[in-house]
C-alpha cells in the first residue's frame, strides 16, 4: 500500500530537454519547407493581379480605339501658341486614364495640356508622377529612394531601337513622333493638333493577335548609382556596334552593345553613366517611363542602354535598347494588340521577340512557337 500511494503521488511525466529540442528542430524543418511554398503562392497571386492589370490596359487601349478610331500615340504636346520645351509632352498612358477609372487625373492633366494660358510644365510633371494603381505591378518592390508614384507597364515601340521613333520608323504598337514641335527649346507651337494619331487596326498588317501591345518594366531607384537592373545606362555610342538593319538587330550586334553597356561606370551627366528614374513618370512619353522596345529579349542580362547624352527622365534621346523587365522569375507578363494577355520567357530567341514586336514584318506568332 505504501508503494502504491507513492506511485500515485508522482508528477506526470513531461518532455525531456532532448525531446523538446527535437520537436523544435522538426518545427523548424517544417517551417523551412512550407515558407517557400507560401512565398511562391503569394507571388503567383501577385503575378496574376499584375496580369489582370495588363488585361485592363488592353481593354483601355481598345476603348480608346473605339472612341478615336486609332490606338493611343505616345506623344501629346501642349496647345497651339504655347511656349514650351521639346520634351514637355505627355505619353499614351495619359490618353487612357479615363478608361482605367482615373478621369479626374486625366482632366487635371488635360487642363494644363489643352490651354496655352494654363500651361505649367512643373504642375504637369507633378501629375505625371502620381501613382495609378492600374499601372503598378504588385510584385514590384519600390526602393526607399523612390519618392513618387511608379508604373511597371510600357507600350511597345516595336523592334526599332529608339526611345522616340517616328511614325514611319516605329514598327510596333505605337510611335512617339512630335507634331509641330518648336524649332528651338523653348519655342512656340504653331498648329492646333496636339499629336499625330496613333496607329489604326488596319496598320497592323500581321494582325492584332501577332503583335505586342505592352509589357512590363522595373521602377528605378531614382538615384544615379550602378544598381542594375533597376538603373539603366545612359550615353552609349552607336558607333560601338552600328545596327545595320534597325528592324532586326543581329545577335552579334546586341551582344556587343550589351557588353559595352555593362562596362560603363560613373554617374549620369553629359556623357555615359547610370540613371535610375525609369518608371517614375507614368504620363511622360520617354522610353522606360511609358514605353519599351523589343530589340532584345525580356530581362536582358545586360543593362538597358541609350545612345546620346543629356537624356531626361528616363530616356528621350537617340537609339537604344529598352527591354521589358519584371520581378517574376524567368518571364514577363504581356498583352497583345488584340487585348489577350500572355507571358514571354527570358529565353525567347531575340529574332522571335523582335518579330513579335513588329506589326508589319509578315511573321505569325503562336504561343507554342515561342
N, C-alpha and C positions, 0 to 999 in steps of 0.2 A: 504493500500500500504506500509505503514511504517513497519507493522508487517511482511508482505511477504518478503520485502527486507532484514530484519534482519534474517529471517529464511534462506534465500538464502546464507547469508554470514557465516553461521555456518560451522565449520570444520566437515569433515566427521567423523562419529562415528568410534572408534577404539576398540581394546581389552582392557578390564579392567585387572587389575593385577590378579584378581582371575581367569579370563578366561585364561590368559597366563599361570598361574601355572597349571591349569587343563590340558591344551594342552601339557605342558612339561611332566606332570605326565603320560599322555596317551602314549606319545612317549617313555618314559622310560619303561613303561609296554610292549609295542610292541617290543622294543629292547631286553628286558629281555626274551620275548617269542621266538624271532627269533634267538637269539645268540646260544642257544643250538642246534637248528636245523642246523644252519650254521656250527657249530663245528662238529656236527655229520656227515654232508655231507662231510666235509673236511677229517675227519677220515675215512669215507667209501672209499674215493678216495685214501687216503694213504694206507689203508689196501689192496685195490685192486692192487695198484702198488707193494706192498710188496708180494702179492700172485703171481703177474707176475714175480717178481724176482725168486721166488721159482720154477715157471714153467721153467724159463731159467736154473736154477740149475739142474732140472731133464733132460732137453734136453742136457745140457753139459755132465752130467754123462752118458747118453746113447750114445752120440757121442764118448766119451772116450771108452765106452764098444765096440762100433763098430770098433774102431781102435785097441784096445788092447785085445779084447775078454774077458775082465773082467771089472768090475766096479773099481773105484779107491780104493786103500788101504788108510789107514790113517797114514802111516809111511814110509817116504822116507829118507834114510840115505845118507851120502856123499860117495864119490868114494872110491874104494879099495886103501889101503895103506895110507888113510887119518887118521891122529891122531885127535881124537875128543872125546867129552864127550857123554855119552849115551843119553842125552836129546837134543843134537844138531841135530834135524831132522825136516823135513817138513811134512805137512799133506796133506790130499786129496784135499783140496781147491787149493793147488799149482798145482796139476796134471791137473785140469780142466781149468786153466787160459786161454789157447789158445782158448777154446770154449766159453768164455764169453768176447771176444774182448780185452784180456789182454796179447797178445803174447809177447810184449816187456818185461813186468814184469816177465813172465814165463822164457824168455830167460836169463834175468839177474839173476834170481834165479838158473836156470839150470847151468849157467856158474860156479857158486860157488859150487853147489852140485856135479857136474859131473867131476870136475877136482881137483885132490889132490893138485896140485901146486897153485890153486886159492882158496883153502879153507879158508874162513874167516867168522866165525860164527857171528861176530859183524855186518858185512855188510849184511849177510843173515837175521839177526834179524831185521835190519832196513827195509829191503824189506818186511818182513812179517808184518810189521806194516802199510804198505801202505793202504790207503782206496780204496777199489774196489767197485764202485757203485752197481754192481750186487749183492754184498754180504751185502749191508746195507739196512735196512728197513726204509722207510720214516717216519714211526710212532715213531721211536726211538728218544729220546731226549738225545743226548750225554751230559754228565756232563762237566762243565767247567774245571774240573780237568783232563779230558782225553786229552792228548796231541798228540795222534796219530790217525790213521785211526781206523775204527771199523768194525766188522762183526756181523750180527744178525742171521746167519744161521749155523747149525751144522749137520753133518752126524749122523745118528742114529747107535749107537753101540749095540742096542737091549736092552733087559731087564736085562742082566747080569750087576750087579752093580760094574763096574770097569771103570777107566779112560783110560786104555790101554789094553783091553782084547786080549788074544792070538787068533789065528785063530780058535782054537777048542772051546774056551770059548765064543767068540763073536757070539751071535746068531742073530745079526741084519744085517743092510745093509753093514757094513764094519768092519774091525778089525784094531788093532794097534800093531801088533806083529813085533818086531825087527828082522832083518836078519843080521847075523854076527855082532851083537853088541859087542863092545870091552868088554873083561872080566873085565876091570877096567876103571875108568874115570879119566883122559883121557886115551885112548888106540887106537890101530891101527886096522882098519877094514881089514879083511883078505879075503874077497870074492868080486867078481866084481858086483854081483847083489845088487842093492841099496835098494830093498824091496822085501818082499813076495808079490805076486799078490793079488789083491782084489778078491772078490767072483764073480763067473760067474753066468749067469742066471739059470743054472742048479742047483746051490746051494740053490736057493730059492724054497724049496720044497712046501711051502704054496702058491706059485705063486706070481709074482711081484705085482699083484693088492692088495694083502692082507698084504704087508709088508711096514713099514715106511722107506722111504729113508732119509728124513731130516726134521727138523723143526726149530723153532725159538729159540733164546736165547737173553738175555739182555747184554748190554755193562756195564762194571763195572765203578766205579768212579776212578779207578787207585790209590785208597788210601786204607789203611788198617783200615777202620772205619766201625762200625756196621751200615751200611746203607741198610739193607735188603729191597727189594730183589735185589738191584744192586750187592751187595757183597755176598760172599759165605763163609761157614765155612770150616776151614782147621784144620786137626788134630783130627778127630773123631777116636774113638777106636772101632774096630769091635767086641770087647768083650761086648760092651754095649748091643747089641742085635744081636747075630750071626744070619745071614740069612741061614737057613738050606738048602733050595733049591734056589741056586743062580739065577736060571732062573725065579723063581716066588716067590718073597718075599711076605709074608702074610701081611695083613693089620695091624695086631698087631706089626709085626716086623718093618714096615716102620713108623708106628706111634711112636714107641719107639725111633727110630733114629731121627725122626723129633723133638720130644720133647727134646732130648739131644742136638741136633744142635741148637735149639732155646735158650738153656740155656748157650751157650758158650759166654764168654766175653773176652775182650782183643784183642790185635793186633796179627798179624801172626809172626811166627818165627819158632823155632824148635818144638814148641808144638801147642796146639789148638789156634785158633784165626780167625780173619776176614781178607779176602783179597778182592781186587777189580779190578784185571787186567783181568777179564773174558771178552772175546770178543775183546781184544785189539790186537791179533796177528792172523790174518786170516790164515796164512800159517803154523802155528805150529800145532803139532799133538795132543796136550793135550785136555782133556775134557774142555768144555766151552771156548775153543779157536776155535776149528773146529769140535767139536762133542758134542752130548748129549746122554743120555740113557733114557729108558722108564720104569725104575724101579718104579717110582711114577708118578702120573698124571701131566699134564701141569699146570704151575703156582701154584705149590705146596704151601700150606700155610706156610710151614716151609722153612728155608734156605737150599739151596743146601749144601751137606755135603761130605767131603772127609775123607778117613781114612789115617792115617800116618802123617808124618811131613816132612818139607823141600820140599813141592811141589813147582814146578816152576810156570811159568806164563801160564795159570791159573793152571790146575791140571794135574800132570803127575805121580801121585803116588797112589798106593793102590786102595782099593774099595771105592765106594761112590755112591751117588745119584745125578744126574745132569739132572733134568727135563727140558723140553722146557719151555721157558718163553717169554712173549710178552707184548707190551703196548696196545694190543687190549682187549677190555672189555670181560672177560669171556671165552676167547678162544685163540688158537694159529693157525697160518697157518702151513700147512704141505704139503709135496709132497711125494707121494707113490713111490715105486720102479718101477712101470710101467710108471712113469712120470706124473701121474694125480695129480692135486692139490686138497686139501680138507682142512677142518678145524676140530679141535678137541676141545670139550668143557672142561673147567676146572673140570666139574662134572663127567667126564667119570670114570667109575669104574677102580680101579687100576689093577685088573687082566685082564680086557679087553684091557687096554692100554699096558700092558706087552705083551700080545699075539699079538697085532698089531706090536710091535717092533720085535717080534720073527719070524724068517724066516722059521722055521722048526718044529713048535710045532703041526702042523696039524689043527690049527684053521682057520676058514674062517671069514673074516670081511666084513660087509656091512655097508654103510653109515647110513642106518636106524637103524642098530643094536648098534650104539654107545650110 
